[in-house]
Amino acid sequence: MSTATRRALTFPGLLALCAAYIQGGVNKLLDYPGAVAEAAHFGLPLPRATAAATIALELVASAMVLAGRHRWLGALGLMAFTLAAALIANRYWELPGGMERFMMANSFYEHLGLAGAFLLVALWDRRPA
């Protein structure tokens, strides 16, 4: 693959990787009471502050990844957030068998894959020139 092609495909790839976080951050910003309720639902401390921090992280870290400004730091932030969210919201191992457990396990491993992708973005960004 040529350097020009690689460069042309990098931004759309990063945008696709960050899309759920941009969408999630914007939706939470537009429905802040819903974001607070979600934080409370998962038993997170200080739901109002947690919701605000979540919005900021999703939007700022996504912007860092897309803009290339401290991309590695934004990617590591989204990786940590994704792992935490998966461990808090997708505890499939606590469910009995069946479709709900299957769907939650699938979501957990999808989040694990996203976290891995963000780790690779961080490593790629910090590679030697």
N, C-alpha and C positions, 0 to 999 in steps of 0.2 A: 504494500500500500504506500502511495506517495506521501510525502510530508504534507503537501497541500490538502490531500484528501483526509488525512488524519486530523489536521487542524479544522477542516470544514465539518467533520463529524464530532469533534470533541464537545462543542457547546450543546448541540442537540442531545448528545448522550448524557451530559451533566444535567441538562434541564429535565430530561426524563427521570433521572435518578432523584432529583430534588422536587419533582412535581407534587408528590403527596405531602411534602412538608410545606411547600408554598401554599397549596390548597388548604391544608389543615390550619396553618397559621392565619391565613386570610379569613377562613370560616370562623375560627375562634375569635378573631378580632371583631368581626361583624356581629357575633353572638357571644359577647363576653359572659353574660350570665350562664349561657349553656356551657362555656368552657369552665367556669367556676363549678358548675354542677357536676361536670365530668370529673374534675379533680377531686371533688368531695366523694363522688361515687366510688372512686378507687382508693379512698382513704388516705389521700395525700395530705401532708401537713399544710396549713395556711392556704386553703384552696384559692383564694383571690391572688395571692402572691405567686403561687405555683402556676396558675393559669397565665398570669402576666409573663412570668419567666419562660413558660413553654412557648407562648406566642413570639416573644423576642428571639428565643433560640431558633425556632423553626424558620423565621423570616431572615434574621441576620446571618445565621450560619449558611442558609441557602444562598443568600446574596454573596457571601464570601466565596463559596464554591463556584458560583457562576461567574463572578467578576475576576476570579483568579488572585484576589488580594488575600493573602494568608489562607489560601485554599485548604492547605493541610489542616489548619486549626478548625476551620468551619466543618471540614469532613470528619475530623475526630469528634467534634461536638455533636454532630448528627449521628455518628456511630454510637457514642455513649448514650445519647437520648434514645436511640432505637433499641439498644439492648435493654435499657431500663424500662422502656414502654412494653417491650415484649415480656419481660419478667413480671411486670405489674399487671398487665391487661390480658395476657395470653397464657395463663397458668393451666394449660391443658391437663397436666399430670394430676390435678386435683379433681378432675371430672371423671364420672363413670364412663364406661365405653359408650359408643354410639356416635351419631352424626355430630352432635355438638362438640364432643371431644375431638373428633376427626377434623372438623372445621377450625377449631381453635389451635390444634397442633399444626395444621397447615399454615395458619396465620403466623404462629410463632416462628416456624422455620423460614417463612418468607421474610420476616423481620430480621432473622439471623443472616439471611443472604444479603439484605440491604446493608446491614452493619458491616459485613465483609466487603461489600463494594465500596463503602465509605473508607474503610481501612486501606484498601488498594488505592483509592484516589489520594489519600494522605501520603502514602508511600511513594506514589508516582510523582506527586508534587515536590517531594523532598529528595528525589533522586539526584545523584551527582550530574552535573552538566556534561 
